Amino acid sequence: MLTKIKAATKADFQKTPGYPSDARIKQGMVVIIECEQDIPCNPCETTCAQKAIKIGLPITNLPELDENACIGCGQCIAGCPGLAIFMVDMTFSEETALVVIPYEYYPRPAKGDTVTVKNRDGENIGTGKIHKVINNASTDKTTILYIEVDRAIGEEVRAIG
C-alpha cells in the first residue's frame, strides 16, 4: 500500500530564509522561495539582477530573500531547476490576487483560459483565469503562468491541473 507523504506547509516554509514577511506580501508582487533542500544549487542567486536572493558559501545554503530588494520581476522563477520559486501579488485587485508559477507541461494554457488551481499537496482549491503566459528565450523554455485567483487562496496556489 502506498502512503501519501504530506507536503511541507506554509508554516514550514515561513521558517526558511526565502519566504517574505506577511507585511511584504501585502505590499505587492514579491517572490516566494519554497526551497527546503540543502543541495548545491544557486541559479536563483545568479539570475537575480537585483541581488535580492543570496546563497553564498557554501553553495548548499538555502536561498535567502532580501524582500526589500525584490521587485517581482520573476527572472528567478525560470532559473530554478526545482520549480520552487513563485510570485504573488495580493494587491492585484480588491477581490483577486495574481499568482505566478512555473509550468513545464503540454498543452500550455492560453491567456483567458479558466484553470483549476492546486495547493502544495496537489489538491484542487479553486479556479483561476490565465492573465498572461510567458515562454521565450529569457525563460529558458520554462513557461511562466500569471493566474488571477480569489484573494483568499492567493498564497496557497502552486500548480494548475
Contacts in CASP RR format, 6 or more apart in sequence:
PFRMAT RR
TARGET T0000
AUTHOR 0000-0000-0000
METHOD contacts of the structure
MODEL  1
MLTKIKAATKADFQKTPGYPSDARIKQGMVVIIECEQDIPCNPCETTCAQ
KAIKIGLPITNLPELDENACIGCGQCIAGCPGLAIFMVDMTFSEETALVV
IPYEYYPRPAKGDTVTVKNRDGENIGTGKIHKVINNASTDKTTILYIEVD
RAIGEEVRAIG
6 121 0 8 1.000
7 120 0 8 1.000
7 121 0 8 1.000
7 122 0 8 1.000
8 34 0 8 1.000
8 36 0 8 1.000
8 120 0 8 1.000
9 120 0 8 1.000
10 120 0 8 1.000
10 155 0 8 1.000
10 156 0 8 1.000
12 36 0 8 1.000
13 19 0 8 1.000
13 32 0 8 1.000
13 34 0 8 1.000
13 36 0 8 1.000
16 33 0 8 1.000
16 34 0 8 1.000
16 35 0 8 1.000
16 36 0 8 1.000
16 62 0 8 1.000
17 62 0 8 1.000
17 63 0 8 1.000
17 64 0 8 1.000
17 65 0 8 1.000
18 32 0 8 1.000
18 33 0 8 1.000
18 35 0 8 1.000
18 53 0 8 1.000
18 62 0 8 1.000
18 63 0 8 1.000
18 64 0 8 1.000
18 65 0 8 1.000
19 32 0 8 1.000
19 33 0 8 1.000
19 34 0 8 1.000
19 65 0 8 1.000
20 30 0 8 1.000
20 31 0 8 1.000
20 32 0 8 1.000
20 65 0 8 1.000
20 67 0 8 1.000
20 70 0 8 1.000
21 67 0 8 1.000
24 30 0 8 1.000
24 67 0 8 1.000
24 68 0 8 1.000
25 32 0 8 1.000
25 88 0 8 1.000
25 90 0 8 1.000
25 155 0 8 1.000
26 90 0 8 1.000
26 91 0 8 1.000
27 91 0 8 1.000
28 89 0 8 1.000
28 90 0 8 1.000
28 91 0 8 1.000
29 71 0 8 1.000
29 72 0 8 1.000
29 87 0 8 1.000
29 88 0 8 1.000
29 89 0 8 1.000
29 98 0 8 1.000
29 100 0 8 1.000
30 67 0 8 1.000
30 70 0 8 1.000
30 72 0 8 1.000
30 87 0 8 1.000
30 88 0 8 1.000
30 89 0 8 1.000
31 52 0 8 1.000
31 53 0 8 1.000
31 65 0 8 1.000
31 70 0 8 1.000
31 72 0 8 1.000
31 74 0 8 1.000
31 76 0 8 1.000
31 77 0 8 1.000
31 85 0 8 1.000
31 86 0 8 1.000
31 87 0 8 1.000
32 85 0 8 1.000
32 86 0 8 1.000
32 87 0 8 1.000
32 88 0 8 1.000
32 155 0 8 1.000
33 44 0 8 1.000
33 53 0 8 1.000
33 63 0 8 1.000
33 65 0 8 1.000
33 76 0 8 1.000
33 84 0 8 1.000
33 85 0 8 1.000
34 84 0 8 1.000
34 85 0 8 1.000
34 86 0 8 1.000
34 120 0 8 1.000
34 158 0 8 1.000
35 41 0 8 1.000
35 44 0 8 1.000
35 62 0 8 1.000
35 63 0 8 1.000
35 80 0 8 1.000
35 82 0 8 1.000
35 84 0 8 1.000
35 85 0 8 1.000
36 62 0 8 1.000
38 60 0 8 1.000
38 61 0 8 1.000
38 62 0 8 1.000
39 60 0 8 1.000
40 58 0 8 1.000
40 59 0 8 1.000
40 60 0 8 1.000
41 55 0 8 1.000
41 59 0 8 1.000
41 60 0 8 1.000
41 81 0 8 1.000
41 82 0 8 1.000
42 55 0 8 1.000
42 56 0 8 1.000
42 59 0 8 1.000
42 63 0 8 1.000
43 76 0 8 1.000
43 79 0 8 1.000
43 80 0 8 1.000
43 81 0 8 1.000
44 53 0 8 1.000
44 55 0 8 1.000
44 63 0 8 1.000
44 76 0 8 1.000
44 79 0 8 1.000
44 80 0 8 1.000
44 85 0 8 1.000
45 53 0 8 1.000
45 54 0 8 1.000
45 55 0 8 1.000
45 56 0 8 1.000
45 63 0 8 1.000
47 75 0 8 1.000
47 76 0 8 1.000
47 78 0 8 1.000
47 79 0 8 1.000
48 75 0 8 1.000
48 76 0 8 1.000
49 73 0 8 1.000
49 75 0 8 1.000
50 69 0 8 1.000
50 70 0 8 1.000
50 71 0 8 1.000
50 73 0 8 1.000
51 66 0 8 1.000
51 69 0 8 1.000
52 65 0 8 1.000
52 66 0 8 1.000
52 67 0 8 1.000
52 69 0 8 1.000
52 70 0 8 1.000
52 71 0 8 1.000
53 63 0 8 1.000
53 64 0 8 1.000
53 65 0 8 1.000
53 66 0 8 1.000
53 70 0 8 1.000
53 76 0 8 1.000
54 63 0 8 1.000
54 64 0 8 1.000
54 66 0 8 1.000
55 61 0 8 1.000
55 62 0 8 1.000
55 63 0 8 1.000
55 64 0 8 1.000
72 87 0 8 1.000
74 85 0 8 1.000
74 87 0 8 1.000
74 100 0 8 1.000
74 144 0 8 1.000
75 138 0 8 1.000
76 85 0 8 1.000
77 85 0 8 1.000
77 86 0 8 1.000
77 87 0 8 1.000
77 100 0 8 1.000
77 101 0 8 1.000
77 102 0 8 1.000
77 139 0 8 1.000
77 142 0 8 1.000
77 144 0 8 1.000
78 102 0 8 1.000
78 138 0 8 1.000
78 139 0 8 1.000
78 140 0 8 1.000
78 142 0 8 1.000
78 144 0 8 1.000
79 85 0 8 1.000
79 140 0 8 1.000
79 142 0 8 1.000
80 102 0 8 1.000
83 102 0 8 1.000
83 104 0 8 1.000
85 102 0 8 1.000
86 99 0 8 1.000
86 100 0 8 1.000
86 101 0 8 1.000
86 102 0 8 1.000
86 158 0 8 1.000
87 99 0 8 1.000
87 100 0 8 1.000
88 97 0 8 1.000
88 98 0 8 1.000
88 99 0 8 1.000
88 100 0 8 1.000
88 154 0 8 1.000
88 155 0 8 1.000
89 97 0 8 1.000
89 98 0 8 1.000
89 99 0 8 1.000
89 100 0 8 1.000
90 97 0 8 1.000
90 151 0 8 1.000
90 154 0 8 1.000
90 155 0 8 1.000
92 98 0 8 1.000
92 148 0 8 1.000
92 151 0 8 1.000
93 148 0 8 1.000
93 151 0 8 1.000
95 150 0 8 1.000
95 151 0 8 1.000
96 148 0 8 1.000
96 149 0 8 1.000
96 150 0 8 1.000
96 151 0 8 1.000
97 148 0 8 1.000
97 149 0 8 1.000
97 150 0 8 1.000
97 151 0 8 1.000
97 153 0 8 1.000
97 154 0 8 1.000
97 155 0 8 1.000
98 131 0 8 1.000
98 146 0 8 1.000
98 147 0 8 1.000
98 148 0 8 1.000
98 149 0 8 1.000
99 117 0 8 1.000
99 146 0 8 1.000
99 147 0 8 1.000
99 149 0 8 1.000
99 154 0 8 1.000
99 157 0 8 1.000
100 144 0 8 1.000
100 145 0 8 1.000
100 146 0 8 1.000
100 147 0 8 1.000
101 144 0 8 1.000
101 145 0 8 1.000
101 147 0 8 1.000
101 157 0 8 1.000
101 158 0 8 1.000
101 159 0 8 1.000
101 160 0 8 1.000
102 142 0 8 1.000
102 143 0 8 1.000
102 144 0 8 1.000
102 145 0 8 1.000
103 109 0 8 1.000
103 142 0 8 1.000
103 143 0 8 1.000
103 144 0 8 1.000
103 145 0 8 1.000
103 160 0 8 1.000
104 142 0 8 1.000
104 143 0 8 1.000
108 133 0 8 1.000
108 135 0 8 1.000
108 143 0 8 1.000
109 115 0 8 1.000
109 130 0 8 1.000
109 133 0 8 1.000
109 145 0 8 1.000
109 160 0 8 1.000
110 130 0 8 1.000
110 133 0 8 1.000
111 130 0 8 1.000
111 131 0 8 1.000
111 132 0 8 1.000
111 133 0 8 1.000
112 129 0 8 1.000
112 130 0 8 1.000
112 131 0 8 1.000
113 129 0 8 1.000
113 130 0 8 1.000
114 127 0 8 1.000
114 128 0 8 1.000
114 129 0 8 1.000
114 130 0 8 1.000
115 127 0 8 1.000
115 128 0 8 1.000
115 129 0 8 1.000
115 130 0 8 1.000
115 147 0 8 1.000
115 160 0 8 1.000
115 161 0 8 1.000
116 124 0 8 1.000
116 126 0 8 1.000
116 127 0 8 1.000
116 128 0 8 1.000
116 160 0 8 1.000
116 161 0 8 1.000
117 124 0 8 1.000
117 125 0 8 1.000
117 126 0 8 1.000
117 127 0 8 1.000
117 128 0 8 1.000
117 147 0 8 1.000
117 149 0 8 1.000
117 153 0 8 1.000
117 157 0 8 1.000
117 159 0 8 1.000
117 160 0 8 1.000
117 161 0 8 1.000
118 124 0 8 1.000
118 125 0 8 1.000
118 157 0 8 1.000
118 158 0 8 1.000
118 159 0 8 1.000
118 160 0 8 1.000
118 161 0 8 1.000
119 125 0 8 1.000
119 153 0 8 1.000
119 156 0 8 1.000
119 157 0 8 1.000
119 158 0 8 1.000
120 156 0 8 1.000
120 158 0 8 1.000
122 158 0 8 1.000
122 159 0 8 1.000
124 161 0 8 1.000
125 153 0 8 1.000
125 156 0 8 1.000
125 157 0 8 1.000
126 149 0 8 1.000
126 150 0 8 1.000
126 153 0 8 1.000
127 149 0 8 1.000
128 147 0 8 1.000
128 148 0 8 1.000
128 149 0 8 1.000
128 150 0 8 1.000
129 147 0 8 1.000
129 148 0 8 1.000
130 145 0 8 1.000
130 146 0 8 1.000
130 147 0 8 1.000
130 148 0 8 1.000
131 146 0 8 1.000
131 147 0 8 1.000
131 148 0 8 1.000
132 145 0 8 1.000
132 146 0 8 1.000
133 143 0 8 1.000
133 144 0 8 1.000
133 145 0 8 1.000
133 146 0 8 1.000
134 143 0 8 1.000
134 144 0 8 1.000
134 146 0 8 1.000
135 141 0 8 1.000
135 142 0 8 1.000
135 143 0 8 1.000
135 144 0 8 1.000
145 160 0 8 1.000
147 157 0 8 1.000
147 160 0 8 1.000
149 157 0 8 1.000
END
